[in-house]
């Protein structure tokens, strides 16, 4: 059985805010690139509070705007969601949330492929992160169903990724507030010999990271909303470390080329 109630797909993505040695013009370009991922009415005046050096965590939207303009809904597809932008030290983070707007009827796991397309094509217009991203799948068991969280999680993962790599990509599983949580990832360097510092992070590395949380009931899922700021920070650490490693490969490549010339 692979049905799930209130299927929700969250995309946590990260962009570089300021690199070492960046000029004010370069910092402004980074802001504008991040801003392209957010609707104009939401992004307006978004950086008013972004004026501190290496601030640990700043919510870029005030509470009123977060609860009104930052939300979206598509009644024809029964989708609803929101944008949640933050600043973490030298990085911008953005959570794009999208759910099937029905908290009672079970949905098939294949709906996650549609939610993914909604986020990537309709909400982000194909914009890519400069540091990395994590997908989070969540929902809860239908009432009275035979609970097999691994079976549901595997079906959801196949729908999201379009692959059957569950056993290869599964890194671990455990419990969180009574919910079953699974982590799946894949990482490898794919940098070409002619790569330069202008290469995107997608040109340097194949970094695939998915978290799946199957809650036992709606009440537990409602409580878990309080952990999203923690998830945002935790995933930031992961992707920043891997991004730094990717940048080090670029520097090593340049050093190797220049050393042979010397």
Backbone bond lengths (Angstrom), bond angles and torsions (degrees), N, CA, C in turn:
res aa  C-N    CA-C-N  psi(-1)  N-CA   C-N-CA  omega(-1)  CA-C   N-CA-C  phi
1 X - - - 1.470 - - 1.529 109.43 -
2 X 1.325 117.96 127.48 1.457 120.63 -176.22 1.524 112.78 -124.24
3 X 1.345 117.58 22.20 1.455 121.07 177.42 1.527 110.26 -80.82
4 X 1.344 114.99 148.59 1.457 120.76 -178.33 1.529 108.55 -145.31
5 X 1.325 116.55 143.31 1.463 121.39 -178.88 1.529 109.55 -94.34
6 X 1.324 116.14 139.80 1.458 125.13 179.65 1.531 111.51 50.66
7 X 1.316 117.36 57.16 1.476 119.80 178.39 1.522 110.55 -61.02
8 X 1.332 114.68 129.33 1.465 121.72 -176.80 1.519 109.16 -129.62
9 X 1.319 116.17 133.80 1.457 121.55 177.28 1.528 108.34 -119.71
10 X 1.325 115.87 123.41 1.460 122.35 178.50 1.520 109.00 -114.66
11 X 1.330 116.03 134.11 1.459 121.05 174.26 1.524 108.28 -113.84
12 X 1.328 116.08 117.24 1.462 122.24 174.43 1.528 106.76 -99.73
13 X 1.312 117.82 114.89 1.466 119.51 179.87 1.529 110.19 -126.40
14 X 1.348 114.95 155.94 1.464 120.62 -171.40 1.527 110.96 -135.25
15 X 1.336 114.74 133.94 1.464 122.69 177.48 1.526 109.29 -122.19
16 X 1.323 115.19 146.49 1.456 120.13 176.50 1.523 109.72 -69.44
17 X 1.314 116.45 127.63 1.469 122.21 177.88 1.513 111.18 -87.06
18 X 1.342 116.16 -45.76 1.461 120.40 -177.18 1.516 109.89 -154.92
19 X 1.315 116.64 121.03 1.450 121.36 175.97 1.517 110.88 -91.62
20 X 1.325 117.50 160.10 1.450 122.34 179.33 1.528 110.09 -60.32
21 X 1.334 116.10 123.01 1.456 120.36 179.57 1.508 114.77 89.29
22 X 1.334 118.43 1.16 1.463 120.38 179.95 1.528 111.19 -65.61
23 X 1.304 116.22 139.44 1.463 121.82 176.00 1.534 108.89 -81.56
24 X 1.341 118.12 164.51 1.474 119.90 175.73 1.520 112.92 -54.76
25 X 1.328 116.81 -35.43 1.476 119.86 178.76 1.515 110.89 -66.47
26 X 1.328 117.77 -39.57 1.465 121.83 179.26 1.525 110.67 -68.77
27 X 1.324 116.81 -38.67 1.465 120.55 176.37 1.521 110.13 -62.05
28 X 1.321 116.80 -41.97 1.458 120.99 179.32 1.524 111.53 -64.68
29 X 1.342 117.48 -37.42 1.467 120.58 176.93 1.519 110.94 -64.02
30 X 1.334 116.94 -37.71 1.465 120.84 177.53 1.524 110.45 -64.75
31 X 1.312 116.56 -39.66 1.469 120.67 177.40 1.523 110.54 -62.41
32 X 1.321 116.03 -45.37 1.459 120.12 -178.18 1.529 111.16 -65.27
33 X 1.320 116.93 -37.06 1.468 120.24 178.45 1.532 110.37 -64.43
34 X 1.319 116.49 -42.08 1.464 120.75 177.62 1.531 110.14 -66.10
35 X 1.309 116.21 -39.46 1.460 121.70 -177.96 1.521 112.53 -62.60
36 X 1.345 116.99 -27.89 1.466 121.17 -179.89 1.527 112.57 -64.41
37 X 1.323 117.31 -18.70 1.464 121.15 -179.41 1.528 112.67 -82.55
38 X 1.321 116.43 -3.99 1.461 121.83 -172.81 1.525 109.03 -125.97
39 X 1.342 119.37 140.05 1.460 120.86 178.46 1.528 111.64 -55.24
40 X 1.320 115.99 148.71 1.466 121.21 -174.91 1.523 112.40 -58.14
41 X 1.328 117.46 -39.56 1.462 119.19 -177.76 1.527 111.59 -68.95
42 X 1.326 116.77 -27.86 1.474 120.61 178.59 1.522 110.35 -81.96
43 X 1.339 116.63 -39.51 1.455 120.66 -176.16 1.514 114.65 -76.81
44 X 1.323 117.72 -13.96 1.464 120.49 179.83 1.531 110.45 -60.54
45 X 1.319 116.51 129.25 1.477 123.34 -179.97 1.525 112.96 61.06
46 X 1.337 117.44 18.98 1.466 120.64 -176.88 1.524 112.43 -66.15
47 X 1.326 117.32 -27.30 1.456 120.50 -174.69 1.525 113.13 -97.10
48 X 1.328 117.01 16.79 1.469 120.13 -179.34 1.526 111.97 -60.64
49 X 1.343 116.80 -33.43 1.461 120.86 -179.35 1.523 113.02 -97.00
50 X 1.319 115.69 3.24 1.463 119.97 -177.38 1.537 109.34 -91.69
51 X 1.315 115.67 67.23 1.461 120.14 -176.46 1.522 112.53 -134.06
52 X 1.326 116.32 17.92 1.468 120.00 179.07 1.523 110.39 -109.59
53 X 1.316 116.29 150.93 1.452 121.30 -178.66 1.526 110.04 -84.33
54 X 1.333 116.79 119.99 1.457 122.75 175.01 1.531 112.70 53.53
55 X 1.338 116.31 42.36 1.464 119.66 177.49 1.515 109.69 -64.23
56 X 1.319 117.50 137.25 1.458 121.15 -173.75 1.521 112.38 -64.96
57 X 1.350 117.25 -42.33 1.468 119.34 -177.79 1.527 108.67 -161.75
58 X 1.319 116.71 118.37 1.462 121.61 178.79 1.514 109.11 -127.07
59 X 1.306 117.55 127.86 1.460 121.37 170.64 1.521 107.69 -82.16
60 X 1.326 116.33 121.40 1.458 120.57 -171.19 1.527 113.53 -80.87
61 X 1.327 117.99 -13.46 1.464 121.04 177.08 1.521 109.75 -113.16
62 X 1.324 116.66 141.58 1.464 118.20 175.14 1.528 109.67 -72.67
63 X 1.307 116.28 166.01 1.472 121.36 -172.59 1.519 112.35 -60.15
64 X 1.336 117.62 -40.11 1.458 120.56 -178.32 1.531 111.14 -65.48
65 X 1.318 116.89 -44.70 1.454 120.43 -179.66 1.519 111.10 -67.39
66 X 1.346 116.17 -36.23 1.457 120.30 179.04 1.525 111.36 -63.16
67 X 1.321 116.41 -35.17 1.464 121.21 -177.03 1.519 113.71 -86.75
68 X 1.321 117.84 -8.44 1.465 120.00 -177.67 1.529 111.35 -122.61
69 X 1.331 117.13 -78.24 1.463 121.19 -172.65 1.523 113.67 -67.65
70 X 1.338 117.37 -27.20 1.471 120.27 -176.28 1.526 112.58 -78.90
71 X 1.319 117.51 -5.02 1.462 121.08 179.82 1.530 110.14 -97.09
72 X 1.331 116.28 152.24 1.463 120.69 177.06 1.528 109.57 -137.95
73 X 1.320 115.68 158.83 1.466 120.72 179.95 1.520 109.18 -151.82
74 X 1.321 115.55 139.16 1.468 122.60 176.33 1.523 106.81 -124.43
75 X 1.322 116.58 99.92 1.464 120.99 -175.46 1.520 112.54 -69.86
76 X 1.335 117.49 -26.19 1.466 119.72 -179.88 1.524 111.44 -69.33
77 X 1.337 116.93 -32.82 1.459 121.23 179.69 1.525 112.36 -102.96
78 X 1.332 116.20 -3.57 1.466 121.92 -178.44 1.536 111.34 63.38
79 X 1.343 116.36 37.98 1.463 121.83 177.07 1.522 109.80 -104.06
80 X 1.328 115.72 150.02 1.457 120.89 166.94 1.516 108.35 -145.92
81 X 1.332 116.19 155.30 1.456 118.31 -178.45 1.508 111.78 -173.09
82 X 1.343 115.53 -166.48 1.458 120.11 -177.44 1.519 110.84 -162.44
83 X 1.340 114.83 164.27 1.462 123.36 173.47 1.530 107.48 -110.99
84 X 1.345 115.94 139.25 1.457 119.68 -179.48 1.531 108.24 -138.52
85 X 1.345 118.16 92.49 1.465 121.06 -178.20 1.532 112.06 -92.17
86 X 1.328 115.64 143.34 1.462 121.58 179.04 1.530 109.30 -140.95
87 X 1.325 114.92 167.89 1.456 121.88 172.70 1.522 107.57 -121.75
88 X 1.333 116.84 126.24 1.460 122.26 179.82 1.528 107.58 -124.61
89 X 1.349 116.76 104.39 1.455 120.98 -178.26 1.530 110.81 54.29
90 X 1.344 118.14 -115.56 1.470 120.77 -177.87 1.527 112.19 -99.56
91 X 1.341 116.31 22.46 1.468 121.16 -174.28 1.524 110.73 -131.36
92 X 1.341 116.52 143.98 1.458 121.85 168.60 1.524 108.34 -96.36
93 X 1.314 116.13 136.20 1.458 121.14 176.00 1.517 109.92 -119.36
94 X 1.317 116.17 144.71 1.466 120.68 178.40 1.519 109.51 -137.67
95 X 1.320 115.91 126.78 1.461 122.09 171.56 1.519 108.25 -103.36
96 X 1.327 116.68 121.40 1.462 122.04 172.51 1.520 106.80 -110.39
97 X 1.312 115.58 116.98 1.464 122.75 -175.45 1.517 109.53 -108.68
98 X 1.342 116.78 136.64 1.464 120.27 178.16 1.528 109.23 -145.27
99 X 1.331 116.55 130.01 1.466 121.73 -176.61 1.527 110.96 -132.88
100 X 1.337 115.29 157.38 1.462 120.58 166.41 1.526 106.43 -76.63
101 X 1.304 117.13 121.05 1.467 121.43 -171.09 1.533 111.56 -79.85
102 X 1.324 114.99 64.61 1.466 121.35 178.70 1.525 107.63 -156.85
103 X 1.325 116.63 112.68 1.458 121.14 -176.33 1.524 113.09 -99.06
104 X 1.321 117.36 19.57 1.464 119.90 -179.10 1.527 112.62 -127.71
105 X 1.328 117.61 -45.58 1.471 120.57 -175.61 1.530 111.01 -83.28
106 X 1.341 117.78 129.77 1.473 120.63 176.03 1.528 110.84 -64.47
107 X 1.340 116.12 144.38 1.456 122.79 179.14 1.529 108.89 -118.88
108 X 1.318 116.00 152.06 1.453 119.99 177.45 1.529 110.44 -76.12
109 X 1.321 116.00 149.78 1.463 121.73 -176.75 1.524 112.35 -59.97
110 X 1.329 117.83 -26.14 1.467 120.74 -177.45 1.525 112.62 -62.68
111 X 1.335 117.71 -14.80 1.466 120.42 -178.97 1.531 111.70 -64.23
112 X 1.342 118.01 -19.60 1.460 119.90 -178.95 1.530 111.89 -68.14
113 X 1.313 117.56 -25.95 1.466 119.88 174.47 1.526 109.88 -65.88
114 X 1.342 117.21 -38.25 1.451 121.60 179.48 1.527 111.04 -71.56
115 X 1.329 116.61 -39.37 1.464 120.08 178.12 1.528 110.66 -64.44
116 X 1.326 116.73 -38.95 1.462 120.97 178.05 1.525 110.94 -61.78
117 X 1.319 116.75 -44.93 1.467 120.66 179.02 1.527 110.71 -63.66
118 X 1.334 116.20 -39.12 1.465 120.33 178.62 1.527 110.74 -59.65
119 X 1.326 117.03 -44.04 1.461 121.02 -178.96 1.521 110.97 -69.34
120 X 1.325 116.75 -49.87 1.467 120.12 -173.65 1.516 113.15 -69.54
121 X 1.325 117.05 -45.79 1.453 120.34 -172.65 1.528 113.53 -92.26
122 X 1.316 117.82 -41.18 1.461 120.17 -174.66 1.520 113.68 -92.04
123 X 1.334 117.31 -29.79 1.464 119.85 -177.58 1.523 112.79 -99.21
124 X 1.321 117.73 -35.94 1.467 121.21 -179.59 1.517 112.99 -105.84
125 X 1.331 117.73 -6.55 1.464 122.58 -179.03 1.531 112.25 50.36
126 X 1.336 115.79 37.28 1.454 120.27 176.42 1.518 115.02 79.23
127 X 1.338 119.04 2.59 1.467 121.31 179.79 1.523 110.49 -64.76
128 X 1.346 116.69 138.18 1.457 122.82 -177.61 1.530 111.20 -107.52
129 X 1.334 118.06 150.34 1.465 120.50 176.42 1.524 110.73 -75.53
130 X 1.322 116.86 154.94 1.463 120.64 178.29 1.522 112.36 -92.64
131 X 1.340 118.08 -13.62 1.471 120.94 -179.95 1.526 111.77 -115.12
132 X 1.315 118.94 -51.43 1.465 120.95 -179.64 1.512 111.83 169.85
133 X 1.339 116.03 177.17 1.457 120.29 -178.70 1.524 111.37 -154.18
134 X 1.329 114.90 155.41 1.466 122.79 176.46 1.517 109.06 -131.70
135 X 1.328 116.31 133.49 1.463 121.97 172.43 1.529 108.74 -95.19
136 X 1.338 116.43 137.24 1.457 120.85 174.08 1.526 109.87 -124.26
137 X 1.316 115.62 122.76 1.465 123.49 177.11 1.522 108.13 -102.00
138 X 1.338 117.25 137.04 1.464 119.28 176.92 1.522 111.02 -151.75
139 X 1.317 115.05 164.33 1.461 123.84 179.98 1.513 108.10 167.11
140 X 1.325 117.26 -175.58 1.463 118.91 178.39 1.528 111.63 -135.71
141 X 1.324 114.67 165.84 1.462 121.24 -176.83 1.525 111.56 -67.38
142 X 1.333 117.81 140.74 1.465 119.91 170.08 1.532 109.69 -62.87
143 X 1.307 116.35 144.32 1.468 120.64 -178.93 1.531 110.44 -62.60
144 X 1.322 115.48 131.04 1.452 121.11 178.01 1.512 115.07 79.08
145 X 1.332 118.04 7.62 1.454 120.41 -178.51 1.521 111.19 -83.86
146 X 1.319 115.92 160.36 1.453 120.96 172.37 1.521 107.87 -77.05
147 X 1.315 116.12 116.87 1.460 120.20 -171.05 1.527 111.55 -84.38
148 X 1.310 115.15 111.38 1.458 121.92 174.31 1.526 107.09 -131.98
149 X 1.348 117.51 83.09 1.469 120.79 -173.24 1.518 113.50 -60.52
150 X 1.333 118.19 -36.42 1.460 120.10 -178.89 1.522 111.09 -65.03
151 X 1.328 116.70 -39.16 1.463 120.70 179.45 1.521 111.14 -65.30
152 X 1.347 116.36 -43.69 1.457 120.52 178.75 1.531 110.52 -65.02
153 X 1.341 116.29 -44.97 1.467 120.90 -179.06 1.517 111.42 -61.45
154 X 1.318 117.72 -41.53 1.456 120.92 -179.74 1.521 111.30 -64.69
155 X 1.331 116.96 -39.82 1.469 120.76 178.56 1.530 110.90 -66.55
156 X 1.328 116.35 -39.31 1.468 120.75 178.70 1.529 110.62 -65.88
157 X 1.324 116.61 -40.01 1.467 121.58 -179.33 1.530 110.51 -65.93
158 X 1.321 116.27 -41.57 1.465 120.28 178.77 1.527 110.66 -63.29
159 X 1.347 116.55 -38.71 1.462 119.97 179.32 1.523 111.17 -67.44
160 X 1.332 116.83 -39.75 1.462 120.76 -178.24 1.520 112.33 -69.32
161 X 1.321 116.65 -43.69 1.463 120.96 -172.50 1.518 113.91 -97.61
162 X 1.330 117.58 -19.19 1.452 120.95 -176.70 1.517 113.28 71.49
163 X 1.336 116.70 18.57 1.469 120.52 -178.66 1.523 110.20 -129.43
164 X 1.321 115.34 170.12 1.468 122.22 178.77 1.526 109.50 -117.53
165 X 1.328 115.62 47.83 1.456 121.30 -175.91 1.529 112.35 -99.92
166 X 1.310 118.84 25.49 1.462 121.79 -174.81 1.528 112.31 -53.44
167 X 1.299 117.77 -52.51 1.459 120.50 -175.93 1.529 111.68 -67.18
168 X 1.327 118.34 -35.87 1.462 121.13 -179.72 1.522 111.58 -72.85
169 X 1.334 116.99 -37.63 1.466 120.72 -173.50 1.518 113.74 -89.85
170 X 1.327 118.02 -18.04 1.462 120.58 -177.55 1.523 110.56 -66.55
171 X 1.332 116.29 118.66 1.461 121.88 -178.90 1.526 112.66 -98.14
172 X 1.327 116.56 -25.52 1.458 119.26 -179.72 1.513 110.67 174.02
173 X 1.338 115.19 166.00 1.457 121.09 177.33 1.516 108.97 -148.91
174 X 1.337 115.81 158.31 1.457 119.73 -178.51 1.506 110.73 -169.05
175 X 1.328 115.34 -158.28 1.455 122.19 -177.66 1.521 110.35 -121.72
176 X 1.335 116.22 143.74 1.449 122.89 176.63 1.520 108.31 -142.30
177 X 1.335 117.45 108.20 1.462 122.00 -179.13 1.529 111.43 55.86
178 X 1.320 117.39 34.71 1.450 121.14 -178.82 1.513 113.71 86.01
179 X 1.344 117.37 -6.59 1.464 121.67 177.93 1.523 109.89 -89.09
180 X 1.317 115.78 155.18 1.466 121.50 174.90 1.516 108.21 -93.51
181 X 1.333 116.06 127.78 1.454 121.13 -177.28 1.524 110.24 -122.97
182 X 1.317 116.14 136.71 1.468 122.96 -178.07 1.533 108.75 -127.52
183 X 1.325 116.21 140.21 1.460 121.24 175.07 1.526 109.04 -118.63
184 X 1.312 115.53 129.39 1.468 121.45 178.02 1.519 108.76 -128.78
185 X 1.320 116.45 135.99 1.459 118.97 -179.02 1.519 111.05 -155.32
186 X 1.316 113.92 162.10 1.465 123.13 176.21 1.515 106.44 -150.70
187 X 1.341 116.54 133.59 1.459 119.41 -179.61 1.521 109.86 -143.82
188 X 1.330 115.61 133.96 1.464 120.29 174.47 1.522 109.08 -160.94
189 X 1.332 116.07 151.35 1.452 122.07 176.56 1.531 108.64 -82.25
190 X 1.334 116.48 131.12 1.469 121.54 -179.29 1.532 110.64 -124.03
191 X 1.315 117.09 19.96 1.460 122.32 -175.92 1.525 111.75 -65.11
192 X 1.331 116.50 136.47 1.453 122.23 178.68 1.530 110.35 -85.50
193 X 1.325 115.73 163.58 1.464 121.09 -179.69 1.531 112.93 -64.02
194 X 1.337 116.53 -27.48 1.461 119.56 -177.94 1.527 112.43 -97.28
195 X 1.332 117.71 17.66 1.461 121.44 -178.29 1.525 111.06 -65.29
196 X 1.338 116.42 146.11 1.458 122.52 176.86 1.529 108.53 -127.82
197 X 1.320 116.06 179.24 1.464 119.93 -179.83 1.524 112.39 -66.73
198 X 1.320 116.95 -16.00 1.468 120.59 178.40 1.524 111.99 -80.34
199 X 1.318 117.70 -5.92 1.470 121.11 -179.83 1.524 110.31 -63.70
200 X 1.331 116.87 141.68 1.460 120.66 176.18 1.520 109.77 -76.30
201 X 1.331 115.86 164.85 1.461 119.35 179.69 1.527 110.47 -63.88
202 X 1.360 117.13 -28.16 1.462 120.87 177.78 1.534 111.11 -70.03
203 X 1.340 116.71 -25.96 1.468 120.61 176.91 1.525 111.68 -77.04
204 X 1.321 116.58 -23.68 1.464 121.27 -174.93 1.514 112.40 -91.52
205 X 1.342 116.77 -41.28 1.459 119.50 -172.20 1.521 112.25 -142.97
206 X 1.303 115.76 152.29 1.461 123.97 172.80 1.522 106.20 -103.60
207 X 1.321 116.15 100.33 1.466 122.49 -173.34 1.525 108.83 -118.93
208 X 1.317 116.64 105.54 1.463 123.29 -173.61 1.531 108.05 -120.22
209 X 1.356 116.98 120.94 1.466 120.21 -175.32 1.524 110.33 -141.11
210 X 1.326 116.76 125.02 1.471 122.78 -177.78 1.524 109.74 -135.09
211 X 1.327 116.44 134.52 1.462 123.84 172.84 1.530 107.68 -114.95
212 X 1.328 116.96 133.01 1.466 121.90 177.63 1.522 108.56 -122.62
213 X 1.332 116.89 127.35 1.467 121.98 179.77 1.527 108.40 -125.67
214 X 1.327 115.94 118.55 1.465 122.05 176.89 1.531 107.68 -107.55
215 X 1.330 115.96 107.42 1.467 120.73 -177.48 1.525 110.51 -81.48
216 X 1.336 117.15 151.42 1.468 119.52 179.43 1.528 112.95 -73.35
217 X 1.354 116.84 -24.85 1.465 120.12 -177.80 1.528 109.69 -163.62
218 X 1.320 115.14 174.09 1.468 120.74 -177.16 1.520 111.69 -66.23
219 X 1.320 117.72 -38.11 1.460 121.35 -177.21 1.536 110.96 -59.42
220 X 1.339 116.21 -42.84 1.462 120.24 179.03 1.514 111.00 -66.02
221 X 1.321 116.70 -40.48 1.468 121.03 178.93 1.524 110.99 -62.92
222 X 1.330 117.20 -38.97 1.463 120.71 179.24 1.532 110.99 -64.69
223 X 1.322 117.43 -37.83 1.465 120.85 178.24 1.532 111.67 -67.38
224 X 1.319 116.40 -33.10 1.471 121.25 -175.86 1.521 112.95 -68.30
225 X 1.324 118.20 -14.36 1.466 121.13 178.11 1.526 110.69 -58.58
226 X 1.337 116.78 -29.10 1.465 121.10 -177.92 1.523 113.20 -68.95
227 X 1.329 118.36 -10.14 1.461 121.22 -175.68 1.529 113.43 -96.08
228 X 1.332 118.23 0.25 1.458 119.52 -172.67 1.530 113.11 -65.70
229 X 1.317 118.23 -35.58 1.460 119.04 176.38 1.528 110.09 -63.62
230 X 1.329 116.83 -36.64 1.454 120.73 176.57 1.518 112.71 -65.93
231 X 1.332 116.16 -41.82 1.469 119.74 176.80 1.530 110.29 -61.41
232 X 1.333 116.01 -42.27 1.459 120.56 -178.64 1.526 110.84 -58.15
233 X 1.333 116.21 -44.06 1.463 120.63 -179.79 1.525 111.46 -70.81
234 X 1.315 117.20 -43.19 1.466 121.38 -177.79 1.529 111.50 -61.80
235 X 1.311 117.43 -47.56 1.464 120.38 -179.66 1.528 111.20 -67.55
236 X 1.317 116.56 -30.75 1.461 119.95 175.95 1.526 110.88 -59.77
237 X 1.333 116.74 -44.89 1.462 120.29 178.72 1.523 110.93 -58.20
238 X 1.325 116.08 -44.67 1.468 120.00 -178.07 1.531 111.26 -60.37
239 X 1.323 115.18 -51.23 1.461 118.61 -174.20 1.523 111.82 -72.60
240 X 1.313 118.00 -30.90 1.464 119.42 179.04 1.531 110.15 -67.36
241 X 1.338 116.95 -39.95 1.470 120.18 177.64 1.527 110.49 -61.98
242 X 1.329 117.34 -46.38 1.461 120.76 -178.96 1.532 111.31 -69.37
243 X 1.337 116.95 -34.81 1.457 120.09 176.38 1.524 110.32 -64.03
244 X 1.332 116.37 -43.57 1.466 120.18 177.81 1.527 111.31 -61.11
245 X 1.321 116.31 -39.01 1.462 119.28 177.78 1.533 110.53 -64.02
246 X 1.322 116.49 -42.48 1.457 120.29 178.01 1.524 111.84 -61.05
247 X 1.349 115.96 -41.48 1.465 119.37 177.74 1.526 111.55 -64.67
248 X 1.329 116.73 -35.06 1.468 119.86 178.83 1.528 111.28 -65.18
249 X 1.337 117.36 -31.20 1.469 120.23 177.53 1.530 110.47 -68.50
250 X 1.344 116.51 -36.86 1.455 120.23 176.38 1.527 110.41 -62.86
251 X 1.337 116.05 -45.57 1.466 120.35 179.91 1.531 111.16 -64.03
252 X 1.325 117.12 -39.71 1.463 120.17 178.32 1.531 110.05 -63.70
253 X 1.330 115.94 -40.54 1.465 120.65 179.55 1.536 110.42 -61.95
254 X 1.338 116.40 -43.82 1.462 120.23 178.86 1.530 111.04 -65.94
255 X 1.324 116.39 -42.31 1.459 120.71 -179.97 1.526 111.17 -61.97
256 X 1.321 115.97 -41.96 1.465 120.77 179.29 1.534 110.44 -61.87
257 X 1.327 116.87 -43.02 1.451 121.40 -179.13 1.528 111.09 -66.40
258 X 1.340 115.96 -44.63 1.458 119.58 -178.94 1.525 112.10 -71.05
259 X 1.317 116.76 -33.68 1.472 119.80 -179.68 1.525 111.40 -64.39
260 X 1.330 116.34 -37.96 1.463 119.40 178.69 1.521 110.97 -66.12
261 X 1.342 116.48 -33.97 1.466 120.27 177.54 1.518 110.98 -69.91
262 X 1.340 116.00 -38.74 1.471 119.46 178.62 1.523 111.15 -65.25
